Amino acid sequence: MTMLRSACETSLAAAIAVAVGLGFAGNAAAQNYPVKPIKLVVPFAPGGPADVIGRIIGQQLNIILGQSLVIENRGGAGGTIGARFAAAAEPDGYTLMFANTSTLSINPAVYRNLDYDPAKAFAPVALIGTTSNIVVVNPALPVKTIAELIDYGKANPGKLSYSTPGDGTPPHMIGEMFKQRTGLDITHVPYKGGGGSTQDVVSGQVPLTFENPAISLPLVLAGQIRALAVTSDIRNPWIPDVPTLSETIPGFVSESFTGVVVPAGVSPAIIAKLNAAINESLKTPAVQATLSQLSVNVKPGTPEEFGGFLAREKEKWLAVAKAARIQLD
Protein backbone atom coordinates (compact mmCIF):
# COMPACT_ATOMS: atom_id res chain seq x y z
CA MET A 1 0.00 0.00 0.00
CA THR A 2 2.88 2.31 0.91
CA MET A 3 4.60 1.52 -2.37
CA LEU A 4 1.39 2.22 -4.33
CA ARG A 5 0.91 5.55 -2.58
CA SER A 6 4.53 6.45 -3.23
CA ALA A 7 4.13 5.63 -6.92
CA CYS A 8 0.94 7.73 -7.16
CA GLU A 9 2.62 10.63 -5.42
CA THR A 10 5.56 10.37 -7.81
CA SER A 11 3.23 10.35 -10.84
CA LEU A 12 1.28 13.31 -9.51
CA ALA A 13 4.47 15.24 -8.88
CA ALA A 14 5.65 14.46 -12.41
CA ALA A 15 2.32 15.61 -13.89
CA ILE A 16 2.45 18.85 -11.93
CA ALA A 17 6.03 19.41 -13.06
CA VAL A 18 5.02 18.91 -16.69
CA ALA A 19 2.05 21.28 -16.33
CA VAL A 20 4.21 23.92 -14.67
CA GLY A 21 6.83 23.47 -17.36
CA LEU A 22 4.24 23.91 -20.09
CA GLY A 23 2.95 27.02 -18.35
CA PHE A 24 6.42 28.52 -18.23
CA ALA A 25 6.99 27.56 -21.86
CA GLY A 26 3.68 29.18 -22.87
CA ASN A 27 4.48 32.36 -20.98
CA ALA A 28 7.97 32.48 -22.49
CA ALA A 29 6.52 32.04 -25.98
CA ALA A 30 4.04 34.85 -25.32
CA GLN A 31 6.80 37.14 -24.07
CA ASN A 32 8.76 36.65 -27.29
CA TYR A 33 5.67 36.73 -29.52
CA PRO A 34 5.62 37.68 -32.32
CA VAL A 35 8.91 36.61 -33.88
CA LYS A 36 7.67 36.42 -37.49
CA PRO A 37 5.01 38.07 -39.69
CA ILE A 38 1.36 37.59 -38.71
CA LYS A 39 -1.38 36.79 -41.23
CA LEU A 40 -4.77 38.51 -40.84
CA VAL A 41 -7.39 36.66 -42.87
CA VAL A 42 -10.24 38.88 -44.08
CA PRO A 43 -12.96 36.53 -45.39
CA PHE A 44 -14.33 39.15 -47.78
CA ALA A 45 -13.24 40.85 -50.99
CA PRO A 46 -11.00 43.94 -50.83
CA GLY A 47 -12.65 47.34 -50.52
CA GLY A 48 -15.63 46.52 -48.31
CA PRO A 49 -16.16 47.86 -44.78
CA ALA A 50 -14.65 44.76 -43.12
CA ASP A 51 -11.57 44.98 -45.35
CA VAL A 52 -11.12 48.71 -44.67
CA ILE A 53 -11.37 48.24 -40.91
CA GLY A 54 -9.07 45.20 -40.98
CA ARG A 55 -6.39 47.12 -42.87
CA ILE A 56 -6.40 50.18 -40.62
CA ILE A 57 -6.24 47.96 -37.52
CA GLY A 58 -3.48 45.94 -39.17
CA GLN A 59 -1.39 49.05 -39.81
CA GLN A 60 -1.47 49.93 -36.12
CA LEU A 61 -0.69 46.37 -35.04
CA ASN A 62 2.43 46.48 -37.22
CA ILE A 63 3.66 49.32 -35.02
CA ILE A 64 2.42 48.08 -31.65
CA LEU A 65 3.64 44.48 -32.04
CA GLY A 66 6.79 45.38 -33.94
CA GLN A 67 6.15 42.78 -36.59
CA SER A 68 4.66 42.80 -40.09
CA LEU A 69 0.96 41.98 -40.36
CA VAL A 70 -0.10 40.74 -43.79
CA ILE A 71 -3.73 41.03 -44.93
CA GLU A 72 -5.01 38.00 -46.86
CA ASN A 73 -8.42 38.38 -48.48
CA ARG A 74 -10.26 35.08 -48.94
CA GLY A 75 -13.77 36.11 -49.93
CA GLY A 76 -16.73 34.05 -51.06
CA ALA A 77 -19.80 32.21 -49.78
CA GLY A 78 -20.72 34.84 -47.22
CA GLY A 79 -17.33 34.63 -45.53
CA THR A 80 -17.36 30.85 -45.05
CA ILE A 81 -14.40 30.19 -47.39
CA GLY A 82 -12.05 32.44 -45.44
CA ALA A 83 -13.40 31.20 -42.13
CA ARG A 84 -12.73 27.56 -43.05
CA PHE A 85 -9.18 28.48 -44.06
CA ALA A 86 -8.52 30.33 -40.80
CA ALA A 87 -10.08 27.59 -38.68
CA ALA A 88 -7.68 25.02 -40.18
CA ALA A 89 -4.57 27.13 -39.51
CA GLU A 90 -1.91 26.22 -36.96
CA PRO A 91 -2.99 27.55 -33.53
CA ASP A 92 0.26 29.39 -32.92
CA GLY A 93 -0.98 32.99 -32.94
CA TYR A 94 0.35 33.74 -36.42
CA THR A 95 -3.00 33.44 -38.19
CA LEU A 96 -5.78 35.78 -37.11
CA MET A 97 -9.20 36.25 -38.67
CA PHE A 98 -11.06 39.51 -38.96
CA ALA A 99 -14.56 38.30 -38.23
CA ASN A 100 -18.00 39.85 -38.31
CA THR A 101 -21.68 39.15 -37.73
CA SER A 102 -21.96 36.94 -40.82
CA THR A 103 -18.97 34.69 -40.23
CA LEU A 104 -19.49 34.06 -36.52
CA SER A 105 -23.20 34.54 -35.77
CA ILE A 106 -25.47 34.36 -38.82
CA ASN A 107 -23.74 31.71 -40.95
CA PRO A 108 -23.98 29.00 -38.24
CA ALA A 109 -27.70 29.74 -38.01
CA VAL A 110 -28.55 29.61 -41.72
CA TYR A 111 -26.14 27.21 -43.48
CA ARG A 112 -26.97 23.50 -43.46
CA ASN A 113 -23.39 22.31 -43.97
CA LEU A 114 -21.03 24.93 -42.64
CA ASP A 115 -18.24 22.36 -42.00
CA TYR A 116 -17.15 24.18 -38.86
CA ASP A 117 -18.68 25.43 -35.62
CA PRO A 118 -17.35 28.94 -34.94
CA ALA A 119 -17.82 28.45 -31.20
CA LYS A 120 -15.46 25.44 -31.30
CA ALA A 121 -13.19 26.38 -34.21
CA PHE A 122 -12.19 29.83 -32.95
CA ALA A 123 -11.12 31.54 -29.76
CA PRO A 124 -12.28 35.15 -29.29
CA VAL A 125 -9.56 37.79 -29.07
CA ALA A 126 -11.15 41.23 -29.23
CA LEU A 127 -14.32 42.99 -30.26
CA ILE A 128 -13.53 46.00 -32.45
CA GLY A 129 -16.94 47.63 -32.47
CA THR A 130 -20.54 47.55 -33.56
CA THR A 131 -22.61 49.44 -36.07
CA SER A 132 -26.33 49.76 -36.67
CA ASN A 133 -28.02 49.24 -39.98
CA ILE A 134 -30.42 51.89 -41.22
CA VAL A 135 -34.03 51.31 -42.22
CA VAL A 136 -34.34 53.33 -45.43
CA VAL A 137 -37.13 53.84 -47.96
CA ASN A 138 -37.59 55.45 -51.33
CA PRO A 139 -38.81 59.05 -50.76
CA ALA A 140 -41.93 58.33 -52.83
CA LEU A 141 -43.17 55.83 -50.23
CA PRO A 142 -45.71 57.81 -48.16
CA VAL A 143 -44.16 57.08 -44.76
CA LYS A 144 -41.78 59.08 -42.57
CA THR A 145 -41.64 56.97 -39.42
CA ILE A 146 -41.53 53.31 -38.45
CA ALA A 147 -45.06 53.58 -37.05
CA GLU A 148 -46.28 54.91 -40.39
CA LEU A 149 -44.42 52.11 -42.22
CA ILE A 150 -46.14 49.51 -40.04
CA ASP A 151 -49.54 51.11 -40.61
CA TYR A 152 -48.90 51.27 -44.36
CA GLY A 153 -47.83 47.63 -44.45
CA LYS A 154 -50.93 46.51 -42.57
CA ALA A 155 -53.18 48.57 -44.85
CA ASN A 156 -51.46 47.18 -47.96
CA PRO A 157 -50.69 43.51 -47.22
CA GLY A 158 -48.27 41.91 -49.67
CA LYS A 159 -47.43 45.17 -51.44
CA LEU A 160 -44.21 45.96 -49.56
CA SER A 161 -40.88 44.40 -50.45
CA TYR A 162 -37.35 44.87 -49.17
CA SER A 163 -34.03 44.41 -50.94
CA THR A 164 -30.87 42.86 -49.48
CA PRO A 165 -27.32 41.97 -50.63
CA GLY A 166 -28.40 38.31 -50.62
CA ASP A 167 -29.83 35.43 -48.64
CA GLY A 168 -28.46 35.12 -45.12
CA THR A 169 -26.89 38.59 -45.05
CA PRO A 170 -27.45 40.91 -42.06
CA PRO A 171 -30.03 43.04 -43.93
CA HIS A 172 -31.96 39.86 -44.77
CA MET A 173 -31.93 38.68 -41.17
CA ILE A 174 -32.91 42.12 -39.84
CA GLY A 175 -35.75 42.23 -42.36
CA GLU A 176 -37.01 38.84 -41.21
CA MET A 177 -36.77 39.89 -37.57
CA PHE A 178 -38.72 43.04 -38.46
CA LYS A 179 -41.44 40.93 -40.11
CA GLN A 180 -41.60 38.65 -37.08
CA ARG A 181 -41.88 41.53 -34.62
CA THR A 182 -44.48 43.49 -36.63
CA GLY A 183 -46.47 40.71 -38.31
CA LEU A 184 -46.10 42.44 -41.68
CA ASP A 185 -46.19 40.60 -45.01
CA ILE A 186 -43.07 41.92 -46.79
CA THR A 187 -41.42 40.18 -49.73
CA HIS A 188 -37.66 39.60 -49.64
CA VAL A 189 -35.80 40.56 -52.84
CA PRO A 190 -32.19 39.29 -52.73
CA TYR A 191 -29.46 40.93 -54.84
CA LYS A 192 -25.78 40.11 -55.37
CA GLY A 193 -24.42 42.92 -53.24
CA GLY A 194 -25.38 45.91 -51.14
CA GLY A 195 -24.71 48.44 -53.88
CA GLY A 196 -27.31 47.12 -56.31
CA SER A 197 -29.75 46.43 -53.51
CA THR A 198 -29.64 50.00 -52.24
CA GLN A 199 -29.53 51.64 -55.66
CA ASP A 200 -32.83 49.98 -56.52
CA VAL A 201 -34.35 51.60 -53.44
CA VAL A 202 -33.04 54.93 -54.77
CA SER A 203 -34.62 54.25 -58.17
CA GLY A 204 -37.88 53.05 -56.65
CA GLN A 205 -37.67 49.48 -57.96
CA VAL A 206 -37.88 48.32 -54.33
CA PRO A 207 -39.34 50.55 -51.61
CA LEU A 208 -37.35 49.45 -48.56
CA THR A 209 -34.09 48.01 -47.22
CA PHE A 210 -32.15 47.57 -43.96
CA GLU A 211 -28.63 48.45 -45.06
CA ASN A 212 -25.22 49.04 -43.48
CA PRO A 213 -24.42 52.76 -43.05
CA ALA A 214 -21.23 52.43 -45.13
CA ILE A 215 -23.56 52.03 -48.11
CA SER A 216 -26.80 53.73 -47.05
CA LEU A 217 -25.65 56.74 -45.02
CA PRO A 218 -24.14 58.77 -47.93
CA LEU A 219 -27.39 58.31 -49.85
CA VAL A 220 -29.41 59.42 -46.80
CA LEU A 221 -27.26 62.52 -46.35
CA ALA A 222 -27.64 63.28 -50.08
CA GLY A 223 -31.43 63.07 -49.79
CA GLN A 224 -31.70 60.18 -52.25
CA ILE A 225 -33.33 57.85 -49.72
CA ARG A 226 -35.19 58.50 -46.46
CA ALA A 227 -33.99 57.08 -43.14
CA LEU A 228 -36.74 55.93 -40.80
CA ALA A 229 -34.71 54.37 -37.99
CA VAL A 230 -31.39 52.83 -36.97
CA THR A 231 -31.19 49.33 -35.54
CA SER A 232 -28.79 49.95 -32.62
CA ASP A 233 -29.76 50.88 -29.07
CA ILE A 234 -28.34 54.40 -29.53
CA ARG A 235 -28.83 56.92 -32.33
CA ASN A 236 -26.26 57.33 -35.09
CA PRO A 237 -24.30 60.59 -34.48
CA TRP A 238 -24.26 61.33 -38.23
CA ILE A 239 -28.09 61.39 -38.31
CA PRO A 240 -29.06 62.21 -34.71
CA ASP A 241 -32.65 63.12 -35.61
CA VAL A 242 -33.33 59.58 -36.85
CA PRO A 243 -34.70 57.45 -33.97
CA THR A 244 -33.76 53.90 -33.04
CA LEU A 245 -36.08 51.06 -33.96
CA SER A 246 -36.43 50.25 -30.27
CA GLU A 247 -38.08 53.64 -29.69
CA THR A 248 -41.05 52.27 -31.65
CA ILE A 249 -40.58 48.50 -31.20
CA PRO A 250 -39.26 47.97 -27.64
CA GLY A 251 -36.29 45.64 -27.48
CA PHE A 252 -35.64 45.59 -31.23
CA VAL A 253 -31.86 45.91 -31.41
CA SER A 254 -29.54 44.60 -34.09
CA GLU A 255 -25.88 45.58 -34.12
CA SER A 256 -23.50 44.26 -36.74
CA PHE A 257 -20.04 43.74 -35.29
CA THR A 258 -16.41 43.27 -36.28
CA GLY A 259 -13.75 41.59 -34.20
CA VAL A 260 -10.66 39.39 -34.23
CA VAL A 261 -10.51 35.66 -33.50
CA VAL A 262 -7.80 33.00 -33.71
CA PRO A 263 -7.95 29.23 -34.29
CA ALA A 264 -8.93 27.36 -31.15
CA GLY A 265 -5.92 26.21 -29.15
CA VAL A 266 -3.86 29.41 -29.26
CA SER A 267 -2.15 30.09 -25.94
CA PRO A 268 -4.23 32.29 -23.57
CA ALA A 269 -1.10 34.36 -22.97
CA ILE A 270 -0.78 35.12 -26.70
CA ILE A 271 -4.49 35.91 -26.89
CA ALA A 272 -4.09 38.33 -23.99
CA LYS A 273 -1.16 40.02 -25.75
CA LEU A 274 -3.14 40.36 -28.98
CA ASN A 275 -6.16 41.68 -27.08
CA ALA A 276 -4.05 44.37 -25.40
CA ALA A 277 -2.49 45.37 -28.75
CA ILE A 278 -5.87 45.60 -30.51
CA ASN A 279 -7.40 47.63 -27.69
CA GLU A 280 -4.41 49.97 -27.85
CA SER A 281 -4.85 50.34 -31.62
CA LEU A 282 -8.46 51.45 -31.08
CA LYS A 283 -7.17 54.53 -29.20
CA THR A 284 -5.14 55.84 -32.15
CA PRO A 285 -6.50 58.86 -34.08
CA ALA A 286 -6.21 57.10 -37.46
CA VAL A 287 -8.30 54.14 -36.33
CA GLN A 288 -10.85 56.31 -34.53
CA ALA A 289 -11.28 58.53 -37.60
CA THR A 290 -11.83 55.55 -39.92
CA LEU A 291 -14.27 53.85 -37.57
CA SER A 292 -16.18 57.10 -37.07
CA GLN A 293 -16.57 57.53 -40.84
CA LEU A 294 -18.01 54.00 -40.99
CA SER A 295 -20.40 54.70 -38.08
CA VAL A 296 -18.67 52.09 -35.91
CA ASN A 297 -19.23 52.34 -32.15
CA VAL A 298 -15.85 51.31 -30.70
CA LYS A 299 -16.14 48.68 -27.96
CA PRO A 300 -12.82 47.54 -26.51
CA GLY A 301 -12.97 44.75 -23.94
CA THR A 302 -11.62 41.38 -22.84
CA PRO A 303 -11.65 38.10 -24.80
CA GLU A 304 -14.15 36.76 -22.26
CA GLU A 305 -16.54 39.66 -22.84
CA PHE A 306 -16.28 39.16 -26.60
CA GLY A 307 -17.00 35.44 -26.14
CA GLY A 308 -20.17 36.18 -24.17
CA PHE A 309 -21.29 38.68 -26.82
CA LEU A 310 -20.77 36.07 -29.57
CA ALA A 311 -22.84 33.48 -27.72
CA ARG A 312 -25.77 35.90 -27.34
CA GLU A 313 -25.60 36.93 -31.01
CA LYS A 314 -25.58 33.32 -32.19
CA GLU A 315 -28.69 32.48 -30.17
CA LYS A 316 -30.54 35.57 -31.42
CA TRP A 317 -29.97 34.83 -35.10
CA LEU A 318 -30.63 31.12 -34.67
CA ALA A 319 -34.10 31.98 -33.33
CA VAL A 320 -34.77 34.32 -36.26
CA ALA A 321 -33.57 31.76 -38.82
CA LYS A 322 -35.73 29.00 -37.32
CA ALA A 323 -38.84 31.19 -37.27
CA ALA A 324 -38.24 32.27 -40.88
CA ARG A 325 -37.24 28.73 -41.96
CA ILE A 326 -34.04 29.97 -43.54
CA GLN A 327 -31.66 27.18 -44.58
CA LEU A 328 -28.91 27.67 -47.11
CA ASP A 329 -26.62 25.15 -48.83
Secondary structure, DSSP 8 states (H G I E B T S, - for coil): -HHHHHHHHHHHHHHHHHHHHHHHHHHHHHHH--SS-EEEEE-S-TTSHHHHHHHHHHHHHHHHHTS-EEEEE---GGGHHHHHHHHTS-SSSSEEEEEEHIIIIIHHHHBS--SS-HHHHEEEEEEEEEEE-EEEE-TTSS-SSHHHHHHHHHHSTT-EEEEESSTTSHHHHHHHHHHHHH---EEEEE-SSHHHHHHHHHHTSSSEEEE-HHHHHHHHHTTSSEEEEESSSS--TTSTTS-BGGGTSTT---EEEEEEEEETT--HHHHHHHHHHHHHHTTSHHHHHHHHHTT-EE----HHHHHHHHHHHHHHHHHHHHHHT--B-
